[in-house]
Amino acid sequence: MSTLRENEVNRKAGREDSPELVASLRQEIDRLQAAGSLFIPKDPGGWWHQYVCPHHHTELMFDDEAVCETVFACSYGCRVEGEAYRGAWLVFKHQSLARTALQSASVFVAEGDVKYAEISKEIIVGYARQFPLYPVHPEAQSWMLKGRAFHQALTEGIWSTTLIRAYLMLRDQGFPFEAEEQAALDVFFDLLATSMEEYRHIMIYDRNNPESNYTAWLNASLSCVYAARGEKEALQALIDGQGGFLHHLSIGVKPDQMEFEGSTYYHVFVLRAYLIAAEMAQRFQIDLYTLAGSEGQSLRGMLELLADLADDQGALPALHDGPLARGPYAREIAEIAEQGLVIYGITGLAPVLIEAYRQLHAVGEGEKQLEALLLLYGEGSRMAEAASPPRRSRLLPHAGFVIGRAEGNPLSLLADFGEHGGSHGHYDKLHLTLMHAGGTLTPDFGMVPYGSTMRRTWFAETASHNTVSLGGHSQAQHKGRCMRYDATDTMTSVWLQSTDAYAGSTMNRHLLLTSDWLLDWFQVELSGEEQSIEWWMHPVVEPEGASLSVKESYELRIAGAKHSDGEATSFTVVELPVTARYVPEAVVDAFGGAQLALSYTMVGVKGDTGIVSHTALVQPGDEVVAVETPGDSIDPSKALKALLHRRMGTHADFIHVYRAGEQVQMLRVAADTVSLSLPGSETVLVRLTAEQGLVVIESF
């Protein structure tokens, strides 16, 4: 047993569980039992991504007390029917029942009340008996590895780990299973192992895709089966073999500790599978908690990266595919953050854990906290009150992200220059997320469930991100590069470049963050004909302070990336209303530039407020307009207002400066130099150089 895990076990054994926490979990189980909802459906689940309103693109509502549903509602009152929706609802139902089994087992362990052990056992054995009766799913889509209880073997693997963990928890306490019950479980384990082993072979050898997140979960499911059957040698072979734990950690995670697709959601997804496998291995005194991949990849490193990626409120960014916020996702974040705090003592995860529970509370689950009781018995929740260490800038050269922070500045940044991300990637190179101590101002809005048509018409496309598009088209799938990165405690300088987004284009994004302000200079050069060059910014709050020239709105035609559908190839197109033009101040510099002064009021989760001021340099030929866009991936129907700064030509300099507090006055004093006049008397000259990017050349 590892020292880390041994210390955790000793802590749990040495103190009592939180009675309030256990009581809330017990009451939840009682509510479901009283409603008669702990009934195992005879039909298998479908694909949860189809549980989305076709009109509002929000996830449909799920009532865990319901036994059977045929009509499904969204929060706006839409009611939809159909087998796809019912199949998706069944996914939620099966997962809810598995979670109840685990929750009931946890309450039994905490309080010793046999009633809850019986509830847990009834669900576990009920599924063991039903599982052979589910067909290998006939409705699954052709690209899926088919499951029995679900369309996807992936979903089945996840669900099975929850059931088997509950089973092991009961068995560890000596709770008896009758011979017939154990026989049904043995059949379940055999069928599950056979399918998981078969699908591992397909992923690793037939598809040559061992790094897939699928593989991590097939490994986790098999780890649970082997633990339940006491098969140490099989588990060790799974850890050491092709596509096994160690190999997957080495190829499925970049050396800078990011999951290879560059998606925060799939990073959490894979990390959770790893932690379950480690929990099972620990039963055989096999330590995976301190194991490292071939280039230093580790569970600790992956957890520490999440602490670095989060904004100051603890919210994780929705890089590439993944929800911006979602109840089940918040539970997964809470589960791994609890373990990161207790097993590794990563206090930087404290805000992440607190934010996860805040999100759960917002959807009516804030008091349950099964994740706090399940493995760690609430220790992590108390540790979350500990102060987090100061965080600094960080370059992820392999994953292709850069985090910028400077002491004394409430503003920080996260920029994307790396690989596309495969099937979970977005057309978003040189995207900028601007964060404030009160929350994220310009996030990546995440991804709607894949069953929504907006996956391709908006959320993956360039125009939905804070970067540059050309001619109303999305960027090509490509990889940018980091040309320069310099960081001290008080200053971070970043130069990112893309030459493959569009034919004949070179795009350079220069960012300079100091202890007082952030300068963003985005330069575009085209070798061919003039085009519309479009700089996008998507704030979560509407800008204030600038005057608007209101005119009759018109539609902005945005064409997404080319998508292949069989032999046909076409662009997805969306038309957005342009509602007004921002009017800058009078001309202020010798180049004909004028200032556009905007501000944003940020309100933190504790009610604290802060102002982010934004000064844009509007040059002759530039236009800055207000564009009505879909909302975030939580609720796309709540329209937001984007800023579109654009010009027609073969060259563009989009120069913007941000500050927490009062406005910065900006002049262009030379083609490569701007003057920033700060509140008070200080003036700073910043030059864009060919060697170093942005450099402060003088302060006076």
C-alpha positions in Angstrom: 0.0 0.0 0.0 1.3 3.4 -0.9 2.2 5.9 1.9 -0.3 8.4 0.4 -3.2 6.0 0.5 -2.2 4.5 3.8 -2.3 7.9 5.4 -5.7 8.5 4.0 -7.0 5.2 5.4 -5.6 6.0 8.8 -7.3 9.4 8.8 -10.6 7.9 8.0 -10.3 5.3 10.7 -9.3 7.9 13.3 -12.4 10.1 13.3 -16.1 10.1 13.0 -18.1 10.9 9.9 -20.0 14.1 9.6 -23.5 13.3 10.9 -25.1 16.1 8.9 -23.5 14.9 5.7 -24.6 11.3 6.3 -28.1 12.4 7.3 -28.6 14.4 4.0 -27.5 11.3 2.0 -29.8 9.1 4.0 -32.8 11.4 3.5 -32.1 11.4 -0.3 -32.3 7.6 -0.4 -35.5 7.6 1.7 -37.1 10.1 -0.7 -36.4 7.9 -3.7 -37.6 4.8 -1.9 -40.8 6.4 -0.8 -41.4 7.5 -4.4 -41.1 3.9 -5.6 -38.4 5.0 -8.0 -35.8 2.4 -7.1 -37.0 0.1 -9.9 -34.7 -1.3 -12.5 -35.9 -0.6 -16.1 -36.1 -3.6 -18.3 -35.0 -1.5 -21.3 -31.4 -0.5 -21.9 -30.3 3.1 -22.1 -29.5 5.0 -25.3 -27.1 7.9 -25.8 -27.3 10.6 -23.2 -26.2 13.4 -25.6 -29.6 13.2 -27.3 -31.3 14.4 -24.1 -31.4 17.9 -25.4 -34.2 20.3 -26.4 -34.3 20.6 -30.2 -35.6 24.2 -29.9 -33.6 25.7 -27.0 -30.6 23.3 -27.1 -30.6 23.0 -23.3 -30.3 19.7 -21.6 -33.8 18.3 -20.8 -34.8 17.9 -17.2 -34.5 14.7 -15.3 -36.5 13.7 -12.3 -34.9 10.8 -10.4 -38.2 10.0 -8.7 -39.8 8.9 -12.0 -40.0 5.2 -12.7 -40.9 5.6 -16.4 -41.1 8.6 -18.7 -42.3 9.0 -22.3 -42.6 12.8 -22.5 -39.6 14.9 -21.7 -39.5 18.6 -20.8 -37.0 21.4 -21.0 -36.9 24.3 -18.5 -38.8 26.5 -21.0 -41.8 24.2 -21.1 -41.1 22.4 -24.3 -42.3 18.8 -24.3 -40.7 16.3 -26.7 -41.3 12.6 -27.3 -39.5 9.8 -29.2 -37.3 6.8 -28.7 -34.1 8.8 -28.9 -35.2 10.9 -25.9 -36.5 8.0 -24.0 -33.2 6.1 -24.6 -31.3 9.1 -23.3 -33.6 9.4 -20.3 -32.9 5.7 -19.5 -29.1 6.5 -19.4 -29.8 9.0 -16.6 -32.1 6.5 -14.8 -29.6 3.6 -14.9 -26.8 5.9 -13.7 -29.0 7.3 -11.0 -29.8 3.8 -9.7 -26.1 2.8 -9.7 -25.3 6.0 -7.8 -28.0 5.2 -5.3 -26.5 1.8 -4.7 -23.2 3.4 -4.0 -24.7 6.1 -1.8 -26.7 3.5 0.2 -23.6 1.4 0.7 -21.7 4.5 2.0 -24.5 5.3 4.4 -24.4 1.7 5.7 -20.6 1.9 6.2 -21.0 5.3 8.0 -23.9 4.4 10.3 -24.2 0.6 10.3 -27.9 0.7 9.4 -28.6 -2.6 7.6 -31.6 -1.1 5.8 -29.3 0.8 3.5 -27.1 -2.2 2.8 -30.2 -4.1 1.7 -31.2 -1.2 -0.6 -27.8 -1.2 -2.1 -27.7 -5.0 -2.5 -31.2 -5.1 -4.1 -30.0 -2.7 -6.8 -26.7 -4.4 -7.4 -28.2 -7.9 -7.6 -31.2 -6.7 -9.6 -28.9 -5.4 -12.3 -26.8 -8.6 -12.2 -29.9 -10.5 -12.9 -31.1 -8.1 -15.6 -27.8 -7.6 -17.4 -27.8 -10.9 -19.4 -31.4 -10.1 -20.6 -30.3 -6.8 -22.2 -29.4 -7.4 -25.9 -26.1 -6.2 -27.4 -27.6 -2.8 -28.2 -29.3 -2.9 -31.6 -30.0 0.8 -31.8 -26.4 1.9 -31.2 -24.8 4.2 -33.9 -22.4 2.5 -36.2 -19.3 4.2 -34.8 -20.0 3.1 -31.2 -18.7 0.1 -29.4 -22.0 -1.4 -28.4 -23.0 -2.1 -24.9 -25.8 -4.1 -23.3 -27.3 -1.8 -20.7 -26.4 1.2 -22.9 -25.8 2.1 -26.5 -22.1 2.6 -25.8 -19.7 0.2 -24.1 -18.1 3.4 -22.8 -21.2 4.4 -20.8 -21.5 0.8 -19.6 -18.0 0.8 -18.4 -18.6 3.9 -16.3 -21.9 2.6 -14.9 -20.3 -0.7 -14.0 -17.6 0.9 -11.9 -20.2 2.5 -9.7 -22.1 -0.7 -9.2 -19.0 -2.8 -8.5 -17.6 -0.2 -6.0 -20.9 -0.4 -4.1 -20.6 -4.2 -4.2 -17.0 -4.1 -2.8 -18.0 -1.7 -0.1 -20.7 -4.0 1.2 -18.4 -7.1 0.9 -15.6 -5.3 2.8 -18.0 -4.8 5.7 -18.9 -8.5 5.6 -22.4 -8.0 4.4 -23.7 -11.3 3.1 -24.7 -12.2 -0.4 -26.7 -15.4 -0.8 -25.4 -18.2 -3.1 -27.9 -17.4 -5.8 -27.2 -13.7 -5.6 -23.5 -14.3 -5.9 -24.0 -16.6 -8.8 -25.9 -13.9 -10.6 -23.1 -11.5 -9.9 -20.5 -13.9 -11.2 -22.4 -14.1 -14.5 -22.6 -10.3 -14.6 -18.8 -10.1 -14.0 -18.1 -12.7 -16.7 -20.3 -11.0 -19.3 -18.9 -7.6 -18.4 -15.3 -8.8 -18.5 -15.8 -10.5 -21.8 -17.2 -7.4 -23.5 -14.7 -5.0 -21.9 -11.8 -7.2 -23.0 -13.1 -7.5 -26.5 -13.6 -3.8 -26.9 -10.1 -3.1 -25.5 -8.7 -5.3 -28.2 -10.7 -3.4 -30.8 -9.6 0.0 -29.6 -5.9 -1.0 -29.1 -5.3 -3.3 -32.0 -8.1 -3.1 -34.6 -8.5 0.7 -34.5 -5.0 1.4 -33.3 -6.4 4.0 -30.9 -5.1 2.9 -27.5 -4.8 6.5 -26.2 -8.6 7.0 -26.5 -10.6 8.0 -23.4 -12.6 4.8 -24.1 -9.6 2.7 -23.3 -9.1 4.4 -19.9 -12.7 3.5 -18.9 -12.5 0.0 -20.3 -9.4 -0.4 -18.1 -11.3 1.0 -15.1 -14.2 -1.3 -15.5 -12.0 -4.3 -15.9 -10.0 -3.2 -12.8 -13.2 -3.3 -10.8 -14.1 -6.7 -12.2 -10.7 -8.1 -11.3 -10.8 -6.6 -7.9 -14.2 -8.1 -7.3 -13.0 -11.5 -8.4 -9.7 -11.3 -6.5 -7.6 -11.6 -9.7 -4.4 -9.8 -8.9 -2.4 -11.3 -11.8 -5.0 -10.2 -14.3 -5.0 -6.7 -12.9 -1.2 -6.5 -12.9 -1.3 -7.6 -16.6 -3.9 -4.9 -17.3 -1.7 -2.3 -15.7 1.5 -3.3 -17.5 0.2 -4.4 -21.0 -0.4 -2.6 -24.2 -3.1 0.1 -23.7 -3.0 -0.6 -19.9 -2.7 1.9 -17.1 0.9 2.8 -17.5 0.9 2.8 -21.3 -2.3 4.9 -21.4 -0.9 7.4 -19.0 2.2 7.7 -21.2 0.3 8.2 -24.5 -3.1 9.6 -23.4 -1.6 12.4 -21.4 0.9 15.0 -22.6 4.2 15.4 -20.8 2.9 18.7 -19.4 0.1 16.7 -17.7 -2.8 17.6 -20.0 -5.1 14.9 -21.6 -4.0 14.6 -25.2 -7.2 16.1 -26.8 -6.7 19.4 -24.9 -10.2 19.2 -23.4 -10.6 20.0 -19.7 -13.7 17.8 -19.6 -12.0 14.8 -21.0 -9.0 15.5 -18.8 -11.3 15.1 -15.8 -13.0 12.2 -17.4 -9.8 10.2 -17.9 -8.4 11.2 -14.6 -11.5 9.9 -12.8 -11.0 6.5 -14.6 -7.4 6.5 -13.5 -8.3 7.1 -9.9 -10.8 4.3 -9.9 -8.2 1.9 -11.3 -5.8 3.1 -8.7 -8.4 2.4 -6.0 -8.8 -1.1 -7.2 -5.1 -1.8 -7.5 -4.6 -0.6 -4.0 -6.6 -3.6 -2.8 -3.7 -5.8 -4.0 -1.1 -3.5 -2.5 -0.3 -2.2 -6.0 0.5 1.5 -6.0 -0.7 3.5 -9.0 -1.0 6.8 -7.1 2.7 7.5 -7.4 3.3 5.8 -10.7 4.7 8.0 -13.5 4.4 7.7 -17.3 7.3 7.5 -19.7 7.6 11.3 -19.7 6.7 12.1 -16.1 2.9 12.0 -16.5 1.2 11.3 -13.1 -2.1 11.5 -11.3 -0.7 14.2 -9.1 0.5 16.2 -12.1 -2.9 16.0 -13.7 -4.6 17.2 -10.5 -2.2 20.0 -10.1 -2.8 21.2 -13.6 -6.5 21.5 -12.8 -5.7 23.7 -9.9 -3.6 25.9 -12.3 -6.2 26.0 -15.0 -9.1 27.2 -12.8 -10.1 30.8 -12.5 -9.9 32.6 -9.2 -13.4 31.5 -8.3 -12.4 27.9 -8.9 -14.3 27.4 -12.1 -12.5 25.2 -14.7 -12.3 26.5 -18.3 -14.3 24.6 -21.0 -11.4 24.0 -23.3 -12.4 22.2 -26.5 -15.4 19.9 -26.1 -17.1 19.7 -22.7 -19.8 21.5 -20.7 -19.2 24.9 -19.2 -21.2 23.7 -16.2 -23.4 20.7 -15.6 -24.6 18.8 -12.5 -23.1 15.4 -13.3 -19.8 17.1 -14.4 -19.6 19.0 -11.1 -20.0 15.8 -9.2 -17.0 14.3 -11.1 -14.9 17.4 -10.4 -15.9 17.2 -6.7 -14.9 13.5 -6.6 -11.4 14.0 -8.0 -10.8 17.3 -6.2 -11.7 15.6 -2.8 -9.1 12.9 -3.6 -6.5 15.5 -4.8 -6.8 17.4 -1.5 -6.7 14.4 0.8 -4.4 11.9 -1.0 -1.9 14.4 -2.3 -2.5 17.5 -0.2 -3.0 19.8 -3.2 -4.5 22.8 -1.5 -4.7 24.6 -4.8 -7.7 22.4 -5.5 -9.7 23.9 -2.7 -11.4 26.6 -4.8 -12.1 24.0 -7.5 -13.9 21.8 -4.9 -15.8 24.7 -3.4 -17.0 25.8 -6.9 -18.0 22.3 -7.7 -20.2 22.1 -4.7 -21.6 25.6 -5.4 -22.7 24.4 -8.8 -24.3 21.3 -7.3 -26.1 23.5 -4.8 -27.4 25.7 -7.7 -29.0 22.6 -9.3 -30.4 21.4 -6.0 -27.7 18.9 -4.9 -25.5 21.0 -2.7 -26.2 19.1 0.5 -25.7 15.5 -0.7 -21.9 15.4 -1.3 -21.6 11.7 -1.8 -18.2 12.4 -3.2 -17.1 13.8 0.2 -18.3 10.7 2.1 -17.5 8.0 -0.5 -13.8 7.6 -0.2 -12.7 10.5 2.0 -15.5 10.9 4.4 -15.6 14.7 4.1 -12.0 15.4 4.9 -11.5 17.2 1.6 -14.5 19.4 2.2 -12.9 20.7 5.4 -9.5 21.0 3.8 -11.1 23.2 1.2 -11.2 26.0 3.7 -7.4 26.1 3.7 -5.7 28.9 1.9 -4.5 28.1 -1.6 -0.9 29.0 -2.6 -0.3 31.8 -5.0 -0.4 30.7 -8.6 2.0 31.8 -11.3 2.2 31.7 -15.1 2.6 28.4 -16.8 3.3 27.3 -20.4 2.0 23.9 -21.6 4.2 23.5 -24.7 2.9 20.0 -25.5 -0.8 20.6 -25.0 -0.6 24.1 -26.5 -1.9 26.4 -23.8 -0.4 29.2 -21.8 -1.6 30.6 -18.5 -0.6 34.2 -17.6 -0.6 35.7 -14.2 1.1 38.7 -12.6 1.3 39.6 -8.9 -1.0 42.4 -7.9 -3.2 42.2 -11.1 -6.7 40.8 -10.7 -6.6 40.0 -14.4 -5.2 36.7 -15.8 -5.3 35.0 -19.1 -5.5 31.6 -20.8 -4.6 31.2 -24.5 -4.8 28.3 -26.9 -2.3 27.6 -29.6 -1.9 23.8 -29.6 -3.2 20.9 -31.6 -6.8 20.9 -32.8 -7.9 18.1 -30.4 -9.2 15.5 -32.9 -12.9 14.8 -32.8 -13.2 16.9 -29.6 -11.3 19.9 -30.9 -12.5 23.4 -31.9 -11.4 25.7 -34.7 -10.1 28.2 -32.2 -6.4 28.7 -32.4 -5.1 31.9 -30.7 -8.3 32.0 -28.6 -8.0 34.2 -25.5 -9.8 33.6 -22.2 -9.6 36.7 -20.0 -10.2 36.1 -16.3 -10.8 38.5 -13.4 -10.8 37.8 -9.7 -14.6 38.0 -9.8 -14.9 35.3 -12.6 -14.1 34.7 -16.2 -15.0 37.6 -18.5 -14.4 36.0 -21.9 -14.6 32.2 -21.6 -14.7 29.4 -24.0 -18.4 28.7 -23.9 -18.0 24.9 -24.0 -20.1 22.4 -25.9 -23.7 21.5 -26.0 -24.7 17.8 -25.8 -23.7 16.2 -29.1 -27.3 15.6 -30.0 -27.8 19.3 -30.6 -27.3 20.7 -34.1 -25.5 23.7 -32.5 -22.5 21.5 -32.0 -21.4 22.1 -35.6 -23.3 25.3 -36.4 -21.8 27.4 -33.6 -19.9 26.0 -30.6 -17.0 24.4 -32.3 -16.6 27.2 -34.8 -14.1 30.1 -34.9 -16.7 32.9 -34.6 -17.8 31.6 -31.2 -14.3 32.0 -29.8 -12.2 35.0 -28.8 -9.9 34.9 -31.8 -9.7 36.0 -35.5 -11.7 34.6 -38.5 -11.4 35.6 -42.2 -14.2 36.2 -44.6 -16.8 34.9 -42.2 -15.2 31.4 -42.4 -13.9 29.2 -39.6 -10.2 28.4 -39.4 -8.8 25.2 -40.8 -8.0 22.4 -38.4 -4.4 23.1 -37.5 -1.8 23.7 -34.9 -0.3 27.0 -33.9 2.9 27.7 -32.1 4.3 29.6 -29.2 7.1 31.8 -30.5 8.0 33.3 -27.2 7.1 33.0 -23.5 8.7 35.0 -20.7 7.4 35.1 -17.2 8.4 36.7 -13.9 6.3 37.2 -10.8 5.1 40.6 -12.1 5.1 40.2 -15.9 4.2 37.6 -18.5 4.9 38.1 -22.2 3.5 35.7 -24.8 3.8 35.6 -28.6 1.6 33.0 -30.3 1.5 32.4 -34.1 -0.7 30.7 -36.7 0.2 30.3 -40.3 -2.2 27.4 -41.3 -5.6 28.8 -40.2 -6.2 30.2 -43.7 -4.2 29.9 -47.0 -1.7 32.8 -47.3 -2.3 34.1 -43.8 0.0 34.8 -40.8 -1.6 35.6 -37.5 0.4 36.7 -34.5 -1.2 37.3 -31.1 1.0 39.2 -28.7 0.0 39.4 -25.0 1.8 41.4 -22.3 0.4 41.1 -18.8 1.9 43.3 -16.1 0.9 43.9 -12.4 -1.4 46.7 -13.7 -2.8 45.9 -17.2 -3.0 43.5 -20.1 -2.1 44.6 -23.7 -3.4 42.4 -26.5 -2.0 43.1 -30.0 -3.4 40.8 -32.6 -1.6 41.3 -36.0 -2.9 39.7 -39.2 -1.0 39.6 -42.6 -2.5 38.2 -45.8 -0.6 37.4 -49.0 -3.6 37.4 -51.3 -6.6 39.5 -52.0 -8.3 41.7 -49.5 -10.7 40.0 -47.1 -12.8 40.8 -44.1 -10.6 40.3 -41.1 -12.7 39.7 -38.0 -11.6 39.9 -34.3 -14.1 38.4 -32.0 -14.7 39.0 -28.3 -17.4 37.2 -26.3 -17.9 38.8 -22.8 -20.3 37.2 -20.4 -21.6 40.6 -19.4 -22.7 43.4 -21.7 -20.2 46.2 -22.1 -20.9 49.6 -20.7 -19.7 53.1 -21.3 -19.4 53.4 -25.1 -22.0 55.1 -27.2 -23.8 53.0 -29.9 -24.9 54.1 -33.3 -28.2 52.2 -33.6 -29.3 51.3 -37.1 -31.4 48.8 -38.8 -29.9 45.4 -38.0 -28.6 43.2 -40.6 -27.5 39.5 -40.8 -23.8 38.6 -40.5 -23.3 35.4 -42.5 -20.8 33.1 -40.7 -19.7 29.9 -42.4 -18.3 27.2 -40.2 -15.7 24.6 -41.1 -16.2 22.1 -43.9 -17.8 18.9 -42.6 -17.9 15.7 -44.6 -21.1 13.8 -44.7 -20.5 10.7 -46.8 -19.4 11.9 -50.2 -20.9 15.4 -49.7 -18.9 18.2 -48.2 -20.5 21.5 -47.1 -20.1 24.4 -44.8 -22.4 24.9 -41.9 -23.8 28.4 -42.0 -25.3 30.6 -39.3 -26.6 34.2 -39.6 -26.2 36.5 -36.7 -27.9 39.9 -36.2 -25.6 42.9 -36.2 -27.6 45.3 -34.0 -25.4 48.4 -33.7 -22.0 50.1 -34.3 -19.8 51.2 -31.4 -18.8 54.9 -31.8 -15.3 55.7 -30.6 -14.1 59.0 -29.3 -12.6 61.6 -31.5 -9.3 60.9 -33.3 -6.5 61.0 -30.8 -3.2 60.0 -32.6 -1.3 60.9 -35.7 -2.3 57.7 -37.4 -6.0 58.6 -37.3 -6.7 56.2 -34.5 -9.5 56.8 -32.0 -10.2 55.2 -28.6 -13.2 53.1 -27.8 -13.7 52.9 -24.1 -15.7 50.1 -22.6 -16.2 48.5 -19.2 -17.6 45.4 -17.7 -19.0 44.8 -14.2 -17.9 41.5 -12.8 -19.8 40.0 -9.9 -18.2 37.1 -8.0 -20.1 34.2 -6.5 -19.8 35.8 -3.1 -21.4 39.0 -4.4 -18.1 41.0 -4.6 -17.9 43.3 -7.7 -15.1 44.6 -9.8 -14.8 46.7 -12.9 -12.8 45.6 -15.9 -12.0 48.5 -18.2 -11.3 47.9 -21.9 -9.7 50.3 -24.4 -9.7 49.5 -28.1 -7.7 51.4 -30.7 -10.1 51.9 -33.7 -8.0 52.8 -36.7 -9.2 54.2 -40.1 -11.1 51.5 -41.9 -12.0 49.7 -38.7 -15.5 48.9 -37.6 -16.6 47.7 -34.2 -20.1 46.3 -34.0 -22.4 44.6 -31.6 -23.4 41.1 -32.7 -26.2 39.1 -31.1 -25.0 35.5 -30.6 -26.3 32.4 -29.0 -25.6 32.1 -25.3 -23.3 29.7 -23.6 -23.5 25.9 -23.8 -25.6 25.8 -20.6 -28.4 27.8 -22.3 -27.8 28.8 -25.9 -31.3 30.4 -26.0 -30.1 33.2 -23.7 -28.6 35.5 -26.3 -25.3 37.3 -25.6 -23.7 40.4 -27.2 -20.4 39.9 -28.8 -17.9 42.6 -30.0 -16.7 42.2 -33.6 -13.8 44.4 -34.5 -13.1 44.1 -38.2 -11.6 45.7 -41.3 -11.4 44.9 -45.0 -7.8 44.6 -46.3 -4.7 42.5 -46.3 -3.4 43.7 -43.0 -4.9 44.4 -39.6 -3.6 45.5 -36.1 -6.2 44.9 -33.4 -4.8 46.6 -30.3 -6.7 46.3 -27.1 -5.8 47.0 -23.5 -7.5 45.8 -20.3 -7.3 46.9 -16.7 -9.0 46.1 -13.4 -10.3 49.5 -12.4 -10.0 52.8 -14.2 -9.5 53.2 -17.9 -6.1 53.2 -19.7 -5.7 55.9 -22.4 -4.0 54.5 -25.5 -2.3 56.3 -28.4 -0.4 54.8 -31.3 2.8 56.9 -31.4 4.6 54.8 -34.1 3.6 51.9 -36.4 5.1 49.5 -33.9 4.6 51.5 -30.6 1.7 52.4 -28.4 1.6 54.8 -25.4 -0.4 53.7 -22.4 -1.4 56.5 -20.0 -2.4 55.0 -16.6 -4.6 56.7 -14.0 -2.4 59.1 -12.2 0.8 60.3 -14.0 2.6 57.2 -15.3 2.9 56.7 -19.1 4.3 53.5 -20.6 5.6 53.0 -24.1 5.3 49.4 -25.4 6.9 48.4 -28.7 6.1 45.4 -30.9 9.5 43.9 -31.9 10.3 41.3 -34.5 12.5 39.5 -32.0 10.8 39.6 -28.6 7.2 40.5 -29.3 5.8 43.2 -26.9 8.4 45.0 -24.9 8.1 47.9 -22.4 10.7 50.4 -23.7 10.1 53.3 -21.4 8.0 54.5 -18.4 7.7 58.1 -17.3 
